[in-house]
Each structure stands twice: as C-alpha cells, then as structure tokens.
Amino acid sequence: MAMTILPLLENNYAKAATAINVDLVESQITFPGTEGDIKAFSARPKGNSKLGLVLVIHENRGLNPHIVDVARQVASAGFIAVAVDALSPFGGTPEDEDKARELIGKLDPAKNLKNYLAALEYLRSRKDGNGKAGCVGFCWGGAMSNQLAVSDPKLHAAVAYYGMQPKAEDVSKIKSTVMLHYGGLDERVNAGIPAYEAALKENKIDYKLYVYEGVNHAFNNNTSPTRYNEAAAKLAWGRTIGLFKDKLSY
C-alpha cells in the first residue's frame, strides 16, 4: 500500500512543463549575493523591447523544474523572469527534495532576504528591462514576496501564493500593490489573514486578496497531484499576469 500511495505524494516533474507558444531566450545567470554569487534561471521573449521584470520565488524545495516552468510562463506573458536559487550558498538546489527542505531551514533569514533584495536590484539594472520590478512567490516564496513588499520601497507589485504574512507593524512600509492568493483549506497559513488584511486596510495599501474555496495549500503546483487544482490555478494565474501587465508594463 505504501508503494502505491508514494507516487501520489511525490512531485511529478514530468508534468512540470507547460506548453509555451512564445520563443524564449533562456540562460543560467549569476549575480553578487551577501556571501558569493547567487545562481538563477532567466527567461524572456525574443526581441529588443524593454520589458517589465518579475522575480520568481520558489517553494521550500528550492529551484526545481516546476519553478523553472513558472518562470517560463511569466516570460511567455511578456516579461523578463528570473528565478533565484536561494540555496546557492550551499552550492545550489539538490535533486533530493528532502535534502532541499533541510537546507532551506538552514538559511540565514537576514542574509537570504538581502540576496533577494539584490536580485531585485539586478533585475532593475538589466538593460533589456524597463526598470519596473515585481515578484511572485509560492509557499516559502510567498512569505518572501510579502517580506520583499515590506523591505523594498521601489517594488511595483508583489504576489504571494499561500505565503505566511509579515508582521502587522511592518505593513505600513509597503509601497507596492499586493496580491494574495490562498487555498480555502489551508488553515495554518489562513490563520494570519485577518491581521494582515486589517493592517493593509488601516495603512491604505493597494491590495487584492483571494481565497479559493475547497482547495489546498500549493494548489498552483501542477506537479503535485494531491494538491493541484486546475480551475483555481488558472484563475489565480490570470489575475497575477493581469496585475503584472497593469503595474510593470509601459
């Protein structure tokens, strides 16, 4: 029975690739971090147009094929997408997901935040970009999206999928538009919604908050058969790209 259930619980990266109908320019890049170079995957549509910039932030499994696919989807929508490997200080994301989760827990939070802030500065410095940067993160990365909204006053848009919320007293620092996606069944993360929303309203932050009823944490991850919900994922993704087109495009 255990061997029957296991494939249902594991992520299936063979399903990670979403059909992309746009020619993309892809590369592996590095930029300076707090302690050495940070590795990242970069993608953008072919052409000479200066485009909006999107930082893609992975879950607690590191930079895996699913997140690379998400970056490709962002790029195919008309943006420069960069997906950072937060585990670069440990040499990069290992293939073993359990090891990756273990290493995520060993990251220094302050240094990790600085690395993501450096990633946003790298994006803004790109000559093929228009200088307008946003971010989108999932789970662990959703929490980081919220932290970047608090920590970077130049950020234009921050999208958090089922991410832990920042401290209410820090919400006044947010200058960007914030979009929040939650699964209705995700009780642990959702417990923080009321305080966060109250702080967003109190500080008159431009925000949109969506709760997708009947779906789980990680409902956007199409490599996780036990959690993925196609209808909710498509609806949330359309809203996400719509926000980026509104805030990051000329």
C-alpha positions in Angstrom: 0.0 0.0 0.0 2.8 2.4 0.9 4.4 1.9 -2.5 1.0 2.6 -4.1 0.5 5.9 -2.2 4.0 7.2 -2.6 3.8 8.2 -6.2 0.7 10.3 -5.4 2.6 12.2 -2.7 5.8 12.9 -4.7 6.0 15.8 -7.2 6.0 14.6 -10.8 8.3 16.9 -12.7 7.4 15.1 -15.9 4.2 17.2 -15.7 6.0 20.4 -14.9 6.4 21.6 -18.5 3.5 23.8 -19.6 3.1 24.4 -23.3 4.9 27.7 -24.3 3.9 29.2 -27.6 6.4 32.1 -27.5 10.1 31.8 -28.5 12.1 32.5 -25.4 15.7 33.4 -24.6 16.9 31.4 -21.6 20.1 31.4 -19.7 21.7 30.5 -16.4 22.9 33.6 -14.7 24.7 34.7 -11.5 24.8 38.0 -9.6 26.6 39.0 -6.4 25.0 38.0 -3.1 25.8 38.6 0.5 28.4 35.8 0.5 29.4 34.8 -3.0 27.4 34.6 -6.3 23.7 33.7 -6.4 22.6 31.4 -9.2 19.4 32.0 -11.1 17.4 31.0 -14.2 16.5 33.8 -16.6 13.9 33.8 -19.4 12.5 36.4 -21.7 10.7 36.6 -25.1 12.9 37.1 -28.1 13.0 40.6 -29.4 14.5 44.0 -28.5 11.7 45.5 -26.5 12.4 46.7 -22.9 10.2 44.6 -20.7 8.8 44.5 -17.2 10.8 42.5 -14.6 9.5 39.6 -12.5 11.3 37.8 -9.7 10.0 34.3 -9.3 10.5 32.8 -5.8 10.4 29.1 -5.3 8.8 26.9 -2.6 10.8 25.2 0.2 12.0 22.6 -2.3 14.4 25.1 -4.0 14.8 25.9 -7.7 13.3 22.8 -9.3 11.8 22.1 -12.7 8.3 23.3 -11.6 9.6 26.8 -10.7 11.7 27.0 -13.9 8.4 26.2 -15.7 6.7 29.0 -13.8 9.4 31.4 -14.9 8.9 30.4 -18.5 5.2 31.1 -18.2 5.9 34.5 -16.8 8.3 35.2 -19.7 5.8 33.9 -22.3 3.4 36.5 -21.0 5.8 39.2 -22.0 8.2 39.8 -19.1 11.8 39.2 -18.1 11.6 36.5 -15.5 14.4 35.5 -13.1 14.0 32.5 -10.7 16.7 32.7 -8.0 18.1 29.6 -6.4 18.0 30.5 -2.7 20.2 27.5 -1.9 23.1 29.0 -3.9 25.1 29.4 -0.6 25.0 25.6 -0.3 26.0 25.1 -3.9 22.5 25.1 -5.3 19.4 23.0 -5.1 20.0 19.3 -4.7 17.8 16.8 -6.6 16.7 15.2 -3.3 13.7 17.2 -2.2 14.1 16.2 1.4 17.6 17.5 1.4 16.5 20.7 -0.2 13.9 21.3 2.5 16.5 20.6 5.1 18.8 23.2 3.6 16.1 25.8 3.3 15.8 25.5 7.1 19.5 26.3 7.5 19.4 29.5 5.5 20.2 32.7 7.5 17.0 34.7 7.2 18.6 38.1 7.1 21.2 37.1 4.5 18.6 35.3 2.5 16.4 38.5 2.4 19.4 40.5 1.3 20.1 38.1 -1.5 16.5 38.5 -2.8 16.8 42.3 -2.5 20.0 42.0 -4.5 18.1 40.0 -7.1 15.6 42.9 -7.5 18.5 45.3 -7.9 20.0 43.0 -10.5 16.7 42.9 -12.4 16.4 46.7 -12.4 19.9 47.0 -13.7 19.2 44.9 -16.8 19.4 47.0 -20.0 16.7 44.9 -21.6 14.3 45.8 -18.8 12.1 48.9 -18.3 13.1 49.2 -14.6 9.7 48.2 -13.2 10.1 45.1 -11.0 7.6 42.8 -9.3 7.7 39.4 -7.6 5.7 36.3 -7.3 6.3 33.6 -4.8 4.8 30.3 -3.7 4.6 28.8 -0.1 8.0 29.7 1.3 8.4 32.0 -1.6 5.0 33.6 -0.9 6.2 34.5 2.5 9.3 36.0 0.8 7.1 38.0 -1.6 5.4 39.5 1.5 8.8 40.3 3.0 10.0 42.0 -0.2 6.9 44.1 -0.3 7.8 45.3 3.3 11.5 45.7 2.6 11.7 47.2 -0.9 10.0 50.6 -1.4 10.8 50.5 -5.1 8.8 47.3 -5.8 5.8 47.8 -8.0 3.9 44.6 -7.4 4.1 41.7 -5.0 2.1 38.5 -5.5 2.1 35.9 -2.7 0.6 32.4 -3.2 -0.3 30.8 0.2 2.6 32.6 1.9 2.9 33.4 5.6 2.1 37.1 6.3 4.5 39.8 7.5 4.2 41.4 10.9 1.3 43.7 11.1 3.5 46.5 12.4 5.6 46.3 9.2 2.8 46.6 6.7 2.9 50.4 6.8 6.3 50.1 4.9 4.6 48.6 1.8 4.6 50.8 -1.2 3.8 48.3 -3.9 0.5 46.8 -4.9 0.0 43.4 -3.2 -2.0 40.4 -4.5 -2.6 37.5 -2.2 -3.9 34.0 -3.2 -5.0 31.5 -0.5 -6.4 28.0 -0.6 -9.6 27.8 1.5 -8.5 24.5 3.2 -5.1 25.9 4.2 -5.9 26.6 7.8 -2.4 27.1 9.1 -1.5 29.9 6.6 -5.0 31.3 6.6 -4.9 32.0 10.3 -2.8 35.0 9.6 -5.2 36.6 7.0 -7.3 38.7 9.4 -4.5 40.6 11.0 -2.7 41.1 7.6 -5.8 42.4 5.9 -6.7 44.7 8.8 -3.2 46.2 8.6 -3.4 46.6 4.8 -6.7 48.4 5.2 -5.5 50.5 8.1 -2.5 51.7 6.1 -4.5 52.1 2.9 -2.3 49.7 0.9 -3.4 48.9 -2.6 -4.2 45.1 -2.3 -6.3 42.3 -3.7 -7.0 39.2 -1.6 -8.5 36.0 -2.9 -9.4 32.8 -1.1 -10.2 29.8 -3.4 -12.7 27.7 -1.5 -12.3 23.9 -1.4 -8.6 23.9 -2.5 -5.4 23.1 -0.6 -2.1 24.8 0.1 0.0 24.6 -3.1 -3.0 24.4 -5.4 -0.9 26.1 -8.1 1.7 23.3 -8.3 0.7 21.1 -11.2 3.4 18.6 -10.3 1.7 17.8 -7.0 -1.3 15.6 -7.9 -2.8 15.6 -4.4 -2.9 19.4 -4.2 -3.1 20.9 -7.7 -6.5 22.4 -8.6 -6.6 23.4 -12.3 -9.5 25.8 -12.1 -8.2 27.7 -9.1 -4.6 27.7 -10.6 -5.8 29.2 -13.9 -8.0 31.8 -12.2 -5.2 32.9 -9.9 -2.6 32.9 -12.7 -4.8 35.1 -14.9 -5.2 37.6 -12.1 -1.4 37.5 -11.4 -0.4 38.2 -15.0 -3.1 40.8 -15.2 -1.6 42.6 -12.3 1.9 42.5 -13.8 0.7 43.8 -17.1 -1.0 46.7 -15.3 1.9 47.6 -13.0 5.0 46.6 -14.8 4.3 47.4 -18.5 4.7 50.9 -20.0 
